[in-house]
């Protein structure tokens, strides 16, 4: 019984950790989108390539975060529970995208 309880707690912790990573990446992406829209409305872009450097860095940070999780999680979460972290990332980032979709629908965009 104690083993099952430990597995359940580890799974919940893994989903929460992944959710924090996914939501954090979603927040960074949302802030970048707002900055892009502000610069676009101010007319500060001379061409479309002006946006590219920041997006590559954000994706690199996400990948570094995921690599760190993959290195740390097998130590912290055994017996396949580390896959719950990946699920949490999907849930966290998906939640942020869903919130963004809701806001756009309310504004009628």
C-alpha positions as CSV (number, residue, x, y, z in Angstrom):
1,X,0.0,0.0,0.0
2,X,2.8,2.4,0.8
3,X,4.4,1.7,-2.5
4,X,1.2,2.6,-4.4
5,X,0.9,5.8,-2.4
6,X,4.5,6.7,-3.1
7,X,3.9,6.1,-6.9
8,X,0.7,8.3,-6.8
9,X,2.5,11.1,-5.0
10,X,5.5,10.9,-7.5
11,X,3.1,11.0,-10.4
12,X,1.3,14.0,-9.1
13,X,4.6,15.7,-8.4
14,X,5.8,14.9,-11.9
15,X,2.7,16.3,-13.5
16,X,3.0,19.5,-11.4
17,X,6.7,19.9,-12.3
18,X,6.0,19.5,-16.0
19,X,3.0,21.8,-15.8
20,X,5.2,24.5,-14.3
21,X,7.7,24.1,-17.1
22,X,5.0,24.2,-19.8
23,X,3.1,27.1,-18.3
24,X,6.4,29.0,-17.8
25,X,7.3,28.5,-21.5
26,X,3.7,29.6,-22.4
27,X,4.1,32.8,-20.4
28,X,7.4,33.6,-22.1
29,X,5.8,33.0,-25.5
30,X,2.9,35.2,-24.6
31,X,5.1,38.0,-23.4
32,X,7.1,37.8,-26.7
33,X,3.8,37.9,-28.7
34,X,2.7,41.0,-26.8
35,X,6.1,42.6,-27.5
36,X,5.9,41.7,-31.1
37,X,2.4,43.1,-31.5
38,X,3.5,46.3,-29.8
39,X,6.5,46.8,-32.1
40,X,4.3,45.9,-35.1
41,X,1.7,48.6,-34.1
42,X,4.5,51.1,-33.6
43,X,5.9,50.3,-37.0
44,X,9.3,49.4,-35.7
45,X,9.8,46.3,-38.0
46,X,11.5,47.0,-41.3
47,X,11.0,43.3,-42.4
48,X,9.7,40.0,-41.1
49,X,13.1,38.7,-40.2
50,X,13.4,41.2,-37.3
51,X,11.3,38.8,-35.2
52,X,13.3,35.6,-35.8
53,X,16.3,35.9,-33.3
54,X,14.2,36.0,-30.2
55,X,12.0,33.1,-31.1
56,X,15.1,30.9,-31.6
57,X,16.4,31.7,-28.2
58,X,13.1,31.0,-26.6
59,X,12.9,27.6,-28.2
60,X,16.5,26.9,-27.1
61,X,15.6,27.7,-23.5
62,X,12.7,25.4,-23.7
63,X,14.9,22.6,-25.0
64,X,17.5,23.2,-22.3
65,X,14.7,23.1,-19.7
66,X,13.4,19.8,-21.1
67,X,16.9,18.3,-21.1
68,X,17.4,19.3,-17.5
69,X,14.1,17.7,-16.6
70,X,15.1,14.5,-18.4
71,X,18.4,14.4,-16.5
72,X,16.9,15.2,-13.1
73,X,13.7,13.3,-13.4
74,X,15.0,9.8,-13.7
75,X,16.8,10.4,-10.4
76,X,13.7,11.8,-8.7
77,X,11.0,9.7,-10.4
78,X,11.6,6.0,-11.0
79,X,9.6,3.3,-12.7
80,X,8.4,5.3,-15.7
81,X,6.9,8.2,-13.7
82,X,9.2,10.6,-15.6
83,X,6.7,10.4,-18.5
84,X,4.2,12.2,-16.4
85,X,6.6,15.2,-16.6
86,X,6.2,15.2,-20.4
87,X,2.4,15.0,-19.9
88,X,2.6,17.9,-17.5
89,X,4.5,20.0,-20.0
90,X,1.8,19.4,-22.6
91,X,-0.9,20.2,-20.1
92,X,0.8,23.4,-18.9
93,X,1.6,24.8,-22.4
94,X,-1.8,23.6,-23.7
95,X,-3.5,25.5,-20.9
96,X,-1.6,28.7,-21.8
97,X,-2.6,28.3,-25.5
98,X,-6.2,27.7,-24.5
99,X,-6.3,30.9,-22.4
100,X,-4.9,32.8,-25.3
101,X,-7.6,31.3,-27.6
102,X,-10.3,32.3,-25.1
103,X,-9.0,35.9,-25.0
104,X,-8.9,36.2,-28.7
105,X,-12.5,34.8,-29.0
106,X,-13.7,37.4,-26.5
107,X,-12.1,40.2,-28.4
108,X,-13.5,38.8,-31.7
109,X,-10.1,38.5,-33.3
